[in-house]
Amino acid sequence: MSSLPSTSTEELSTEQSSTPQSYSLYDNSPEPSQEYSVQQEPQQQEQQQQEPQQEPQQEPQQEPQQEQQQEPQQEQMPITPEEYAQLEEKEISIRSKIINQPPPCKVNKPTETSTFVEKIQLKTNLTENEQFISNLIKTHPFGFLYFQPLIEIQPLSIGTIASECDQPDIQSANQNELIEGKYKEVGEQTLEEFLTEQKQSNPNSFIQLLIHSHLQLLDSIAILQSLEPPVVHFHITPQTILYDKTNGTPVLTDFRLAFTKKMIETPEESDELFPPFENHPSWPVEVYLLSQMLNPQENPSQVTNPSPNYSPESQTALKNKDKEQLKSTYLSWDVYAVNKTIFSFMTNLVPTSNIPFVRTYQELLTKELSAEPTERSSIPSLQTKIRDIFQSVPKKEYLDFLRELQQ
């Protein structure tokens, strides 16, 4: 399969196939190499190197000492209903704040050769959640390729707060209320910024990069859903998708609001996932309805039309469903968010066009965003539909698209 040229439209060469006047705008790229590796923390490398040497040092005589050390920890006061209610209220408040907050601030340190980056954030009960989700992600072979999981948490060192960190909660917090999280460095450029840059500097590759990113993000969601237990990111926005130029992949970041299948299927935990919030364009209508249902004290008019993609009849039908029915489609929420994000890229970066393959792609996205929750396409089905559109694009259509893009 031939790839598109990177110079001018006059130099475009057709595929040597049965359809010489068409192009395939995506490559059947193989999965990432199994040899892909991520630099581990020095402490982790040392532990792995020392493991074989530690076995001879284990002595049975240490067992009684361990039992004696554990005895004083037997007494634990049970949490009272009042304390539980306070913790629940605090978590809902934190989740509501994160939705409208920028990502954690980077630590302002001297430039050094490092594959990691440190970020400052408030220490909350969602910190443990991010760490738990990150540990699940790191068990996958491509966990560091498609995602930016939390690697390590440590207390904040004196004098490490970045001067450009203007978040009020960070600036007003005490030292012991802040933590420093370590993540893999993938750069600061978002996918949207990267695509915007490519549209200007390399328009011939723009649509290919957009399609590849769409397919790769769907692969990322499939990986999250393949974990045990399955994971839902629940905060996919243009700001939480970075682009890793080294590996040529979009990277999902910020797992503070992520949850697992077990969490959403446990009533005591799932209700906390839906705090009061204002319009969040990456969430489908059932998430807004759950928020209103679980927070009746809030003004219901806060979200007057939670999803313009749905007809009033469809929204009325959804409002008649109970809480568990609305939650049952949770595995489609990240797919919806990705489609919504790609649709916004198309709207912002691609001019209104009547070119058939562009219009067909936009119509596919619109259909997916307006589909009934139970009728949204599965990830493999959606990927097949995308590939079918771009498998064989007529040469004239593609040249017309390039001319429109460069105007």
C-alpha positions in Angstrom: 0.0 0.0 0.0 1.5 3.3 -1.0 1.8 6.2 1.4 0.9 9.8 0.5 3.7 12.1 -0.5 4.7 15.0 1.6 5.4 17.6 -1.0 2.9 19.1 -3.5 -0.4 17.8 -4.9 1.2 17.6 -8.4 3.6 14.9 -7.1 0.9 12.6 -5.8 1.4 9.1 -7.1 -1.4 6.6 -7.3 -1.5 3.2 -5.8 -0.3 0.3 -8.0 -3.5 -1.7 -7.6 -6.8 -2.3 -9.2 -7.9 1.3 -8.3 -5.1 3.5 -9.6 -7.1 6.7 -9.3 -7.6 6.4 -5.5 -5.6 6.6 -2.3 -5.8 4.7 1.0 -5.6 7.4 3.7 -4.6 5.0 6.5 -2.0 2.3 6.7 -2.5 -1.2 8.0 0.1 -0.5 10.6 1.1 -3.4 12.8 0.7 -3.2 16.5 3.5 -1.7 18.4 6.6 -3.9 18.7 6.6 -6.2 21.6 10.2 -5.0 22.1 8.9 -1.6 23.2 10.3 -0.8 26.6 10.0 2.0 29.1 12.8 3.1 31.3 12.0 2.1 34.8 12.6 4.0 38.0 16.2 3.4 39.2 14.7 1.9 42.4 12.7 -0.5 40.4 15.7 -1.5 38.3 17.8 -2.1 41.5 15.0 -4.2 43.0 14.8 -6.4 39.9 18.6 -6.8 39.9 18.6 -7.6 43.6 15.8 -10.1 43.6 17.9 -13.2 42.8 20.4 -12.2 45.5 17.8 -11.7 48.2 16.5 -15.3 48.1 19.4 -16.9 50.0 19.1 -14.2 52.7 15.5 -15.2 53.7 15.5 -16.9 57.0 12.6 -18.7 58.7 13.6 -17.1 62.0 12.2 -13.7 60.9 8.6 -15.0 60.8 8.0 -14.7 64.6 9.3 -11.2 64.6 6.9 -10.2 61.8 4.0 -11.6 63.8 5.0 -9.7 66.9 5.2 -6.5 64.9 1.7 -6.9 63.6 0.0 -7.6 66.9 -0.3 -3.9 68.1 -2.2 -3.1 64.9 -5.2 -5.3 65.7 -7.4 -2.6 67.2 -9.1 -0.3 64.6 -12.0 1.9 65.3 -14.8 1.4 62.8 -15.8 4.4 60.7 -19.1 6.0 61.9 -22.0 6.8 59.5 -21.3 10.5 60.1 -17.6 10.2 59.2 -18.5 8.2 56.1 -21.0 10.9 55.0 -18.3 13.6 55.4 -15.8 11.6 53.3 -18.4 11.0 50.6 -19.3 14.7 50.5 -15.6 15.6 50.3 -15.0 13.3 47.4 -18.0 14.5 45.4 -16.8 18.1 45.9 -13.3 17.2 44.8 -14.5 15.4 41.6 -16.7 18.4 40.8 -13.7 20.7 41.1 -11.3 18.6 39.0 -13.7 18.8 36.0 -13.2 22.5 35.7 -9.5 22.7 36.8 -6.4 22.6 34.7 -4.1 19.6 34.9 -1.5 19.4 37.8 1.3 22.0 37.7 4.7 20.9 36.5 7.6 21.3 38.9 10.0 24.1 37.8 13.4 22.4 38.0 16.6 22.9 36.0 16.6 21.1 32.7 18.1 17.7 32.9 18.2 14.5 30.8 15.2 12.7 32.2 12.4 10.5 30.8 10.1 11.6 33.7 8.3 14.7 34.8 7.1 15.8 38.2 3.7 17.4 38.8 2.3 19.1 41.8 -1.2 18.5 43.0 -3.3 18.6 46.1 -3.3 15.4 48.2 -6.9 14.2 48.2 -8.7 10.9 48.5 -8.6 10.7 44.7 -4.9 10.5 44.8 -5.1 6.8 45.9 -7.6 6.2 43.1 -5.2 7.5 40.4 -2.5 5.4 41.9 -4.7 2.3 41.8 -5.8 2.9 38.2 -2.2 3.6 37.2 -1.0 0.3 38.7 -3.6 -1.6 36.6 -2.5 0.3 33.4 1.2 -0.5 34.1 0.5 -4.2 33.9 -0.3 -4.0 30.2 2.7 -4.3 27.7 1.7 -0.9 26.1 0.7 0.8 29.3 3.4 3.5 28.9 2.9 3.8 25.2 -0.7 4.9 25.0 -1.1 6.3 28.5 0.7 8.5 31.1 0.1 6.6 34.4 1.2 7.8 37.7 4.6 6.2 38.5 5.3 7.4 42.0 4.0 9.8 44.7 6.2 11.5 47.2 5.9 14.4 49.6 6.5 17.8 48.2 10.1 19.0 48.6 10.6 22.6 49.9 11.1 25.1 47.1 9.8 23.0 44.3 6.5 24.8 43.5 6.6 26.1 40.0 6.4 29.9 39.7 4.0 29.7 36.8 1.6 27.5 38.8 -1.2 30.1 39.3 -3.9 27.6 40.5 -5.5 29.2 43.6 -5.8 25.8 45.4 -2.1 25.1 44.9 -0.9 28.6 45.9 -3.1 28.7 49.1 -2.3 25.1 50.2 0.0 24.2 53.0 3.2 22.2 52.2 1.8 19.1 53.8 -1.4 19.3 51.7 0.6 19.0 48.4 2.2 16.0 46.8 4.6 15.5 43.9 3.6 12.9 41.3 6.1 11.4 38.9 5.0 10.6 35.3 6.6 9.5 32.1 7.6 12.5 30.0 5.7 12.7 26.7 5.9 16.4 26.0 3.4 19.2 26.6 1.8 19.4 23.2 -1.8 18.3 23.0 -3.1 16.3 20.1 -5.2 19.3 18.9 -2.1 21.5 19.0 -0.1 18.9 17.0 -2.8 18.5 14.4 -3.1 22.3 14.0 0.6 22.5 13.5 0.6 19.8 10.9 -2.3 21.4 9.1 -0.1 24.4 8.5 3.3 22.8 7.9 2.4 19.4 6.4 -1.2 19.5 5.1 -0.7 16.3 3.0 -0.3 14.3 6.1 -3.0 16.1 8.2 -6.0 13.9 7.4 -3.9 10.7 7.8 -2.7 11.8 11.2 -6.3 12.6 12.3 -7.5 9.2 11.2 -4.6 7.4 12.8 -5.2 9.3 16.0 -8.9 8.4 16.0 -8.1 4.7 15.5 -5.3 4.7 18.1 -7.5 6.4 20.7 -10.1 3.7 20.2 -7.3 1.1 20.6 -6.4 2.8 23.9 -9.9 2.5 25.2 -10.0 -1.2 24.1 -6.9 -1.7 26.2 -8.4 0.0 29.3 -11.5 -2.2 28.9 -9.3 -5.3 28.6 -7.7 -4.8 32.0 -8.9 -6.7 35.1 -11.1 -5.1 36.2 -12.0 -3.0 33.2 -11.2 0.8 33.4 -13.1 3.8 32.2 -11.1 7.0 31.9 -14.1 9.3 32.2 -12.3 12.5 31.6 -11.2 12.5 27.9 -11.0 16.0 26.6 -8.7 17.9 24.1 -6.7 18.9 27.2 -6.1 15.4 28.5 -4.9 13.9 25.1 -1.2 14.7 24.6 0.8 13.7 21.5 4.0 11.7 21.8 6.1 12.7 18.8 8.8 10.1 19.6 6.4 7.2 19.2 3.9 8.9 17.0 0.9 8.2 19.3 -1.8 10.2 21.2 -1.4 9.6 24.9 -4.3 9.6 27.4 -3.4 11.5 30.6 -5.0 12.5 34.0 -6.7 9.4 35.5 -7.9 11.1 38.6 -11.6 10.6 37.7 -11.2 7.1 36.2 -13.2 4.2 37.6 -13.3 0.5 37.3 -16.2 -1.9 36.5 -16.3 -2.9 40.2 -16.6 0.7 41.3 -19.6 1.6 39.1 -21.3 -1.7 40.0 -21.0 -1.0 43.7 -23.8 1.4 44.7 -21.8 2.9 47.6 -19.0 3.9 45.3 -20.7 4.6 42.0 -22.9 7.4 43.3 -19.8 9.4 44.1 -18.8 9.3 40.5 -21.5 11.8 39.4 -21.1 15.1 41.3 -23.0 18.3 40.3 -21.3 19.8 37.3 -21.9 22.2 34.5 -21.9 21.2 30.8 -19.1 18.8 30.0 -19.0 18.3 26.2 -17.3 14.9 26.3 -20.0 13.2 28.3 -23.2 11.6 26.9 -26.6 12.6 28.0 -27.1 9.7 30.5 -24.2 11.0 32.6 -25.9 14.4 33.0 -29.1 12.6 33.9 -27.3 10.6 36.6 -25.8 13.7 38.0 -29.2 15.4 38.3 -30.8 12.2 39.7 -28.1 11.8 42.4 -28.0 15.5 43.3 -31.6 16.6 43.5 -30.7 19.6 45.7 -28.9 21.2 42.8 -30.8 23.4 40.4 -32.0 21.1 37.6 -31.9 24.0 35.1 -28.1 24.1 35.4 -28.1 21.7 32.4 -31.1 22.7 30.3 -30.1 20.7 27.2 -27.4 18.2 28.3 -26.9 16.9 24.8 -28.1 18.7 21.7 -27.3 15.6 19.7 -30.5 13.9 21.1 -34.0 14.7 20.2 -36.4 15.9 23.0 -38.2 12.6 22.7 -35.0 10.6 23.2 -34.1 12.7 26.3 -37.6 12.2 27.7 -37.3 8.4 27.2 -33.9 8.4 29.0 -35.2 10.4 31.9 -37.8 7.7 32.5 -35.0 5.1 33.1 -33.8 4.3 36.5 -30.3 4.8 37.8 -29.0 1.3 37.0 -30.3 1.4 33.5 -28.5 4.7 32.9 -25.2 3.3 34.3 -25.4 0.1 32.1 -23.8 1.8 29.1 -20.7 3.0 30.9 -18.3 1.1 28.6 -19.5 3.4 25.7 -18.7 6.6 27.5 -15.0 6.8 26.6 -15.8 6.0 23.0 -18.4 8.8 22.9 -15.8 11.2 24.4 -13.2 10.3 21.7 -15.8 10.7 18.9 -16.8 14.0 20.4 -13.2 15.2 20.6 -12.4 14.1 17.0 -15.7 15.8 15.8 -14.6 19.0 17.5 -11.2 18.8 15.7 -13.0 18.3 12.4 -15.2 21.3 13.1 -12.3 23.6 14.1 -9.6 22.5 11.7 -11.4 21.3 8.6 -13.4 23.8 6.5 -17.1 23.1 5.8 -16.9 20.8 2.9 -19.1 18.9 0.4 -16.2 16.6 -0.6 -17.8 13.1 -0.3 -15.2 11.3 1.9 -15.0 14.2 4.3 -18.8 14.5 4.5 -19.2 10.8 5.0 -16.7 10.9 7.9 -18.5 13.8 9.5 -21.9 12.0 9.1 -20.5 8.9 10.7 -19.4 10.9 13.8 -22.7 12.7 14.0 -24.6 9.4 13.8 -22.4 7.9 16.6 -22.9 10.9 18.8 -26.7 11.0 18.3 -27.2 7.2 18.6 -29.3 5.8 21.5 -27.0 4.8 24.3 -27.6 1.1 23.8 -27.1 1.4 20.0 -23.6 2.9 20.0 -21.2 1.0 17.8 -18.6 -1.3 19.5 -15.0 -0.4 19.1 -14.2 -3.0 16.4 -17.3 -2.1 14.5 -16.5 1.6 14.6 -12.9 1.1 13.5 -14.1 -0.9 10.5 -16.5 1.9 9.5 -13.7 4.4 9.7 -11.3 2.2 7.6 -14.0 1.6 5.0 -14.4 5.4 4.4 -10.7 6.0 3.9 -9.7 2.7 2.3 -10.1 4.0 -1.2 -10.5 7.8 -1.7 -10.7 9.0 -5.3 -7.7 11.0 -6.3 -9.8 14.0 -7.4 -11.6 14.1 -4.0 -8.3 14.1 -2.1 -6.8 16.8 -4.3 -9.9 19.0 -3.8 -9.6 18.4 -0.1 -6.0 19.6 0.0 -6.8 22.7 -1.9 -9.6 23.5 0.5 -7.3 22.8 3.5 -4.6 25.2 2.2 -7.0 28.1 1.5 
